[in-house]
Protein backbone atom coordinates (compact mmCIF):
# COMPACT_ATOMS: atom_id res chain seq x y z
CA UNK A 1 0.00 0.00 0.00
CA UNK A 2 1.25 3.47 -0.86
CA UNK A 3 1.54 5.85 2.07
CA UNK A 4 -0.18 9.24 1.62
CA UNK A 5 2.24 12.06 0.91
CA UNK A 6 3.02 14.16 3.97
CA UNK A 7 4.32 17.72 4.00
CA UNK A 8 5.94 19.97 6.57
CA UNK A 9 5.75 23.77 6.67
CA UNK A 10 8.78 24.52 4.43
CA UNK A 11 7.54 22.03 1.83
CA UNK A 12 4.01 23.47 1.91
CA UNK A 13 5.44 26.98 1.48
CA UNK A 14 7.56 25.88 -1.49
CA UNK A 15 4.71 23.96 -3.12
CA UNK A 16 2.29 26.90 -2.98
CA UNK A 17 4.84 29.69 -3.54
CA UNK A 18 4.26 31.42 -0.21
CA UNK A 19 6.52 32.09 2.77
CA UNK A 20 6.74 29.64 5.68
CA UNK A 21 5.46 32.56 7.78
CA UNK A 22 2.24 32.61 5.72
CA UNK A 23 1.73 28.91 6.37
CA UNK A 24 2.36 29.11 10.13
CA UNK A 25 0.87 32.50 10.99
CA UNK A 26 -2.03 32.73 8.54
CA UNK A 27 -3.12 29.44 7.04
CA UNK A 28 -2.58 27.21 10.07
CA UNK A 29 -4.58 29.63 12.24
CA UNK A 30 -7.67 29.08 10.09
CA UNK A 31 -10.34 26.85 11.63
CA UNK A 32 -10.41 24.68 8.50
CA UNK A 33 -6.65 23.99 8.51
CA UNK A 34 -6.02 20.23 8.48
CA UNK A 35 -5.09 18.31 11.60
CA UNK A 36 -1.44 17.19 11.77
CA UNK A 37 -0.89 13.52 10.92
CA UNK A 38 2.58 13.23 12.41
CA UNK A 39 5.81 15.01 13.17
CA UNK A 40 9.12 15.25 11.32
CA UNK A 41 11.89 16.89 13.27
CA UNK A 42 10.50 20.06 14.78
CA UNK A 43 7.69 20.34 12.22
CA UNK A 44 4.19 18.94 12.23
CA UNK A 45 3.35 16.86 9.17
CA UNK A 46 0.14 17.31 7.19
CA UNK A 47 -1.49 15.08 4.63
CA UNK A 48 -0.70 16.66 1.23
CA UNK A 49 -4.24 16.10 -0.08
CA UNK A 50 -5.75 17.77 3.01
CA UNK A 51 -3.49 20.79 2.51
CA UNK A 52 -4.39 20.96 -1.18
CA UNK A 53 -8.10 20.85 -0.33
CA UNK A 54 -7.62 23.67 2.19
CA UNK A 55 -5.78 25.86 -0.33
CA UNK A 56 -8.37 25.20 -3.04
CA UNK A 57 -11.30 25.98 -0.74
CA UNK A 58 -9.95 28.77 1.45
CA UNK A 59 -6.96 30.46 -0.19
CA UNK A 60 -7.22 30.48 -3.96
CA UNK A 61 -10.03 32.68 -5.13
CA UNK A 62 -11.95 32.08 -8.29
CA UNK A 63 -11.98 35.20 -10.44
CA UNK A 64 -15.61 36.23 -10.91
CA UNK A 65 -17.21 35.91 -14.32
CA UNK A 66 -17.51 39.48 -15.59
CA UNK A 67 -19.21 40.35 -18.86
CA UNK A 68 -16.27 40.92 -21.23
CA UNK A 69 -17.52 44.10 -22.97
CA UNK A 70 -19.45 45.68 -20.12
CA UNK A 71 -17.86 48.73 -18.51
CA UNK A 72 -17.44 48.52 -14.72
CA UNK A 73 -16.56 51.27 -12.25
CA UNK A 74 -14.39 50.38 -9.25
CA UNK A 75 -17.58 50.31 -7.16
CA UNK A 76 -19.26 47.99 -9.69
CA UNK A 77 -16.28 45.62 -9.51
CA UNK A 78 -16.39 45.56 -5.72
CA UNK A 79 -20.13 44.85 -5.84
CA UNK A 80 -19.50 42.01 -8.34
CA UNK A 81 -17.57 40.24 -5.59
CA UNK A 82 -14.05 40.37 -6.99
CA UNK A 83 -12.59 40.21 -3.49
CA UNK A 84 -11.01 43.66 -3.39
CA UNK A 85 -12.56 47.00 -2.57
CA UNK A 86 -13.07 49.99 -4.82
CA UNK A 87 -10.55 51.84 -2.63
CA UNK A 88 -7.93 49.16 -3.28
CA UNK A 89 -8.55 49.44 -7.02
CA UNK A 90 -8.11 53.23 -6.88
CA UNK A 91 -4.97 52.93 -4.73
CA UNK A 92 -3.49 50.25 -7.00
CA UNK A 93 -4.30 52.37 -10.07
CA UNK A 94 -2.38 55.30 -8.60
CA UNK A 95 0.58 53.01 -7.84
CA UNK A 96 0.60 51.43 -11.31
CA UNK A 97 -0.60 48.03 -10.05
CA UNK A 98 -4.01 48.22 -11.76
CA UNK A 99 -4.51 48.86 -15.51
CA UNK A 100 -5.53 52.24 -16.83
CA UNK A 101 -9.28 52.58 -17.43
CA UNK A 102 -10.73 51.64 -20.79
CA UNK A 103 -13.17 54.56 -20.57
CA UNK A 104 -13.14 57.85 -18.64
CA UNK A 105 -16.30 59.48 -20.01
CA UNK A 106 -17.67 62.06 -17.58
CA UNK A 107 -14.55 61.80 -15.43
CA UNK A 108 -15.50 58.31 -14.21
CA UNK A 109 -12.97 55.49 -14.56
CA UNK A 110 -14.42 52.34 -16.13
CA UNK A 111 -12.82 49.05 -17.12
CA UNK A 112 -14.18 46.38 -19.41
CA UNK A 113 -14.84 43.00 -17.87
CA UNK A 114 -11.96 41.63 -19.94
CA UNK A 115 -9.51 44.21 -18.58
CA UNK A 116 -10.63 43.68 -14.98
CA UNK A 117 -10.47 39.89 -15.32
CA UNK A 118 -6.93 40.06 -16.72
CA UNK A 119 -5.89 42.36 -13.87
CA UNK A 120 -7.33 39.95 -11.31
CA UNK A 121 -5.61 36.95 -12.89
CA UNK A 122 -2.30 38.77 -12.43
CA UNK A 123 -2.93 39.12 -8.71
CA UNK A 124 -1.83 36.44 -6.29
CA UNK A 125 -4.41 33.77 -5.34
CA UNK A 126 -6.76 34.21 -8.29
CA UNK A 127 -7.47 31.53 -10.87
CA UNK A 128 -9.03 31.91 -14.27
CA UNK A 129 -12.79 31.63 -14.11
CA UNK A 130 -14.21 28.48 -15.66
CA UNK A 131 -17.55 30.18 -16.19
CA UNK A 132 -18.44 32.72 -18.66
C-alpha positions in Angstrom: 0.0 0.0 0.0 1.3 3.5 -0.9 1.5 5.9 2.1 -0.2 9.2 1.6 2.2 12.1 0.9 3.0 14.2 4.0 4.3 17.7 4.0 5.9 20.0 6.6 5.7 23.8 6.7 8.8 24.5 4.4 7.5 22.0 1.8 4.0 23.5 1.9 5.4 27.0 1.5 7.6 25.9 -1.5 4.7 24.0 -3.1 2.3 26.9 -3.0 4.8 29.7 -3.5 4.3 31.4 -0.2 6.5 32.1 2.8 6.7 29.6 5.7 5.5 32.6 7.8 2.2 32.6 5.7 1.7 28.9 6.4 2.4 29.1 10.1 0.9 32.5 11.0 -2.0 32.7 8.5 -3.1 29.4 7.0 -2.6 27.2 10.1 -4.6 29.6 12.2 -7.7 29.1 10.1 -10.3 26.8 11.6 -10.4 24.7 8.5 -6.6 24.0 8.5 -6.0 20.2 8.5 -5.1 18.3 11.6 -1.4 17.2 11.8 -0.9 13.5 10.9 2.6 13.2 12.4 5.8 15.0 13.2 9.1 15.3 11.3 11.9 16.9 13.3 10.5 20.1 14.8 7.7 20.3 12.2 4.2 18.9 12.2 3.4 16.9 9.2 0.1 17.3 7.2 -1.5 15.1 4.6 -0.7 16.7 1.2 -4.2 16.1 -0.1 -5.8 17.8 3.0 -3.5 20.8 2.5 -4.4 21.0 -1.2 -8.1 20.9 -0.3 -7.6 23.7 2.2 -5.8 25.9 -0.3 -8.4 25.2 -3.0 -11.3 26.0 -0.7 -10.0 28.8 1.5 -7.0 30.5 -0.2 -7.2 30.5 -4.0 -10.0 32.7 -5.1 -12.0 32.1 -8.3 -12.0 35.2 -10.4 -15.6 36.2 -10.9 -17.2 35.9 -14.3 -17.5 39.5 -15.6 -19.2 40.3 -18.9 -16.3 40.9 -21.2 -17.5 44.1 -23.0 -19.4 45.7 -20.1 -17.9 48.7 -18.5 -17.4 48.5 -14.7 -16.6 51.3 -12.3 -14.4 50.4 -9.3 -17.6 50.3 -7.2 -19.3 48.0 -9.7 -16.3 45.6 -9.5 -16.4 45.6 -5.7 -20.1 44.8 -5.8 -19.5 42.0 -8.3 -17.6 40.2 -5.6 -14.0 40.4 -7.0 -12.6 40.2 -3.5 -11.0 43.7 -3.4 -12.6 47.0 -2.6 -13.1 50.0 -4.8 -10.6 51.8 -2.6 -7.9 49.2 -3.3 -8.6 49.4 -7.0 -8.1 53.2 -6.9 -5.0 52.9 -4.7 -3.5 50.3 -7.0 -4.3 52.4 -10.1 -2.4 55.3 -8.6 0.6 53.0 -7.8 0.6 51.4 -11.3 -0.6 48.0 -10.0 -4.0 48.2 -11.8 -4.5 48.9 -15.5 -5.5 52.2 -16.8 -9.3 52.6 -17.4 -10.7 51.6 -20.8 -13.2 54.6 -20.6 -13.1 57.9 -18.6 -16.3 59.5 -20.0 -17.7 62.1 -17.6 -14.6 61.8 -15.4 -15.5 58.3 -14.2 -13.0 55.5 -14.6 -14.4 52.3 -16.1 -12.8 49.1 -17.1 -14.2 46.4 -19.4 -14.8 43.0 -17.9 -12.0 41.6 -19.9 -9.5 44.2 -18.6 -10.6 43.7 -15.0 -10.5 39.9 -15.3 -6.9 40.1 -16.7 -5.9 42.4 -13.9 -7.3 39.9 -11.3 -5.6 36.9 -12.9 -2.3 38.8 -12.4 -2.9 39.1 -8.7 -1.8 36.4 -6.3 -4.4 33.8 -5.3 -6.8 34.2 -8.3 -7.5 31.5 -10.9 -9.0 31.9 -14.3 -12.8 31.6 -14.1 -14.2 28.5 -15.7 -17.6 30.2 -16.2 -18.4 32.7 -18.7 
